[in-house]
């Protein structure tokens, strides 16, 4: 039935909303005539009806209203009066069009108004002061998009919740999808995989509670795939052209077009005026994003919509699912391979952390269980041994003499981490990190096959030049491969930009080092003040923690907190600087851009996060001198005497530093990742939450979410790699670090999944066959960690001095640690301490008297009165030689095991190799058979009629492939 016949005029006017709106100029004219109270009287009703229906030619309903009006009212004035009423109703409808529309048609849809064409991308914009220039850019840009073949549909600002924002919906028809799938060499299925899957883990029934339903883990069958060829569409398994390419592939193709389409009339004159990124930067458009397919907490009402977002939220993005496996295939299908690879790596890293956490916890338990067996701790806590040993002051003037048994608690704390198990755990972690990297290569190889990335080489990415590179490089040269002219950056310009970039990075790294020196100066200046203040502090009277709060601990904790704050501030500032200098270098490809930014950011973060730990591990307490000849930070007149280690040793201080920086970063990171986006989204959508689903359109819902920037995944990798450094570089000082990382990562996987699914707009799908430059960085950290842990065991812990004493300097014939404490402390004559170093009388404890003539300090030096007094003893050199020997032996043992493990474990599983070979064979066989059958068909037809060249009847569109050179 023709719309409008047999219906009331009000119903017909409501239906007219589905076919589009008249122009703004027509509406304004309509409103002006309405203001006069009636339509123009100098026109006949027929001409009036004809003119109005002509102005709204899209709305066939209005013409039916006019026909109906002429039949019902034969008199001209009656018709005029009746039509005036219709006019007023139409004006009222135009004013409240969105309200009527939204009450009768749900806007929570991913389709155009016709309900057939799927929305692949959304562009939004608002009118502002510079509206004319931006309107001109949009007009040209959208015309060029149409020339490429994209179909557009505009949602007027009257349709939006704020009444200001226009939404441009983009649909990609089959012809355009096929063209660019051919250009981008997107792999599509041509045959169901017939190779049996024998990949079954032993005792897999034990993991049944961890499994997800099969339709979630495998949302589509397994196919053999081949790069798409538009001229051979019948070769591929195409059941439905509208659903053949998944939404992630469709939005990837659209973004490829958007980023290369120009917005000027003459492309040759203004080549820099191209790409959606520049239009977003200059405010022509406010956002550009693909749509989520439904609300995350419920399925779409449209049965043809996949509702994959709902499945991801239900089975993956909720914290109560923390023990379940990740639906990686569904993640890849919805978000693309690049995000899928990240979650696959994060999940595998978390799985491997479980084994490191178990061993680390066992080492910690061993330390706690063997505390009472440690002879040296008993001697320190013994009133007759440690209580009779008077120690030299730890700082000038403000620090008094103290007894060794006052460090009983810190010695107990140190023993939890500084024991025999520490050496074993350091060696274990050196092997663990190799196993992690090697098994990840195997997992990655399997994903490459399953996700059609086997033949995806970085060269394919290198062929796709960055639009920014093309626009900023005005020089041209001949490409020897393609024999076409391509843009390039002159060597002199590249060198100058690289030098400026390097100088900027060095400046910021120097700034970090300067801040670390400032923190060290704070430690030196504050320690003396705290030592004086806390001597009679009320905290000493606390029963449980009073004895634990020492000047050394207070200084270490406050300095670590200050250092953490400085780290976060410098990190915030440098992120913007790193992006700026990387943009300034004008990298040629996206891969090159990401690699350059990765190196800059990691170098900075490496120094920023690890410098304080390196100071405590390898410098603090190593260059302090001895009483009467102390070493100072700048010079003797600065008064900043170099720090000594905590009486319990420097290892416990390194543990404290590591816990504060590592745990603080993880807590702050989770707050930033989860709480901040949620609060921002809650505030932006506060007015729309009260509306029913039919009023809150799908594009407005996504528009109110946070934008997932191009660096979103980069920061996720950076956070995890920094954590990886903490648990490998300094793990010998804190065996519980892998356990902390495991608990954080279990939360991290679900937080990342939750925010990506619920708090961010859908990112543009991107391909990646690996984790990129991060793989090399992880390998570098793995090698470096062997060295750092060997040095921590040798120089930061007391393991080697104890072993030397046990096997070379113990008294008697039996191996024993008795007397170790007395042996490890040197003697100094109090009368020889210079006045500038001796404590003020008020700082000395009540038990100190003139009868005490000597004090002890941590070192191996000859006592006073010896012919080599205060010079190093032979035992010192024996210990130093043992430390160096331990480092060399441990490094060689771990490296030999590492390389052997790497050699014995193949990077690609054998079944994956077989599948890859099978697929390549089938592609060749099926293509050959396809061409043979096609030739037979042509030959059979040639017997009956002449084969004439076909004249293509399809519309030819411009193909933006000039960047593939």
Beta strands, then each sheet from edge to edge (+ up, - down):
strand 1: 121-126
strand 2: 150-155
strand 3: 165-172
strand 4: 187-192
strand 5: 223-227
strand 6: 287-289
strand 7: 390-391
strand 8: 402-403
strand 9: 475-478
strand 10: 485-488
strand 11: 625-626
strand 12: 629-630
strand 13: 825-829
strand 14: 854-858
sheet 1: 2+ 3- 1+ 6-
sheet 2: 4+ 5-
sheet 3: 7+ 8-
sheet 4: 9+ 10-
sheet 5: 11+ 12-
sheet 6: 13+ 14-
end
